Amino acid sequence: MPISLHQQAVDHLGSRIIDGSVLPGEVVLASELEDELGVSRSVIREAVRVLASAGLVVSTKRVGIKVQPAEHWNPFDPLVIRWRLASEGQGAQLRSLTELRVAVEPMAAELAAEHAPAEFCAELLNLAAQMRHAGREGDLESFLELDIRFHALVLAASGNEMFANLAHPIGETLRGRTELGLMPEHPHEEALAWHQGVADAISAHDPKRARESMELIMRRTVLEIYEVWAHKPRLFPRPVR
């Protein structure tokens, strides 16, 4: 199956569900999608499987593809995050994930300083040095990928597998901020120093300094994008039974 056709089908329906063009409870027929997109039934079937795994739809024989309400969506799915960042829900999405980062990443840095294996420490030091170089050179593309890797490695170095699995949604958020023009053109020297501080503290097995350095990074992040969500209503999804 050509990847481009598969992704086209996934994006076509997924983004429309997220932005409200297709409402919860609506039923979409596979045959309609085939005609609309000019793709085969196997492409639609695989796209529906991806969307169902994210909680956006359920597929029922003799009924069709039923759109699920928002409380069924997986808020940690990278595709859901990407589509929400491209929709009117952008502010709420950034707020939710930023608040999650503020809560989790300082603790992850503290745990990493206590438990990280030597190879993790060495890689963090290397990444921090590369980030400083890319940031000062204004190479934002390289800086972004290094930043994503740095934060993913801190989460993994905590020794907590649930923290480690937040790397994908956090990475998608960092990419989204960059694509939306919500990152500074040149990373602040303070931020570069704080990333170095996190790496140094983890390598020195200094939990207090590791947490404090990561908290400074998170505080800067909130200040940079707070206005995007300042007046957006909070979401209160009811637990799914």
GIPEVEN-V662052 format. One record per pair of residues at least 24 apart in sequence whose ideal C-beta (glycine too) atoms are under 6 Angstrom apart, sorted by sequence separation. I is the first residue (numbers start at 1). J is the second residue. If there is no record, write none. Layout:
BEGIN
I,J / I,J
END
This chain:
BEGIN
54,79 / 54,80 / 148,174 / 9,37 / 124,153 / 191,220 / 9,39 / 5,39 / 9,43 / 144,178 / 9,44 / 29,64 / 6,43 / 10,47 / 14,51 / 27,64 / 28,65 / 120,157 / 5,43 / 9,47 / 17,56 / 27,66 / 6,46 / 10,50 / 26,67 / 116,157 / 1,43 / 112,154 / 24,67 / 182,225 / 115,159 / 22,67 / 24,69 / 109,154 / 112,157 / 108,154 / 112,158 / 108,155 / 111,158 / 138,186 / 17,67 / 108,158 / 135,187 / 108,163 / 135,192 / 132,192 / 131,195 / 18,83 / 18,84 / 128,195 / 15,83 / 19,87 / 128,196 / 14,83 / 18,87 / 128,199 / 125,199 / 124,199 / 97,173 / 124,202 / 125,203 / 121,202 / 121,203 / 116,202 / 81,169 / 113,201 / 109,198 / 113,202 / 78,168 / 82,172 / 112,202 / 81,172 / 85,176 / 113,205 / 76,169 / 113,206 / 114,207 / 78,172 / 113,207 / 110,207 / 113,210 / 110,210 / 109,210 / 110,211 / 109,211 / 106,211 / 109,214 / 106,214 / 105,214 / 106,215 / 102,218 / 101,218 / 94,225 / 94,228 / 95,229 / 94,229 / 91,228 / 91,229 / 92,232 / 91,232 / 92,235 / 71,237 / 71,238 / 71,240
END
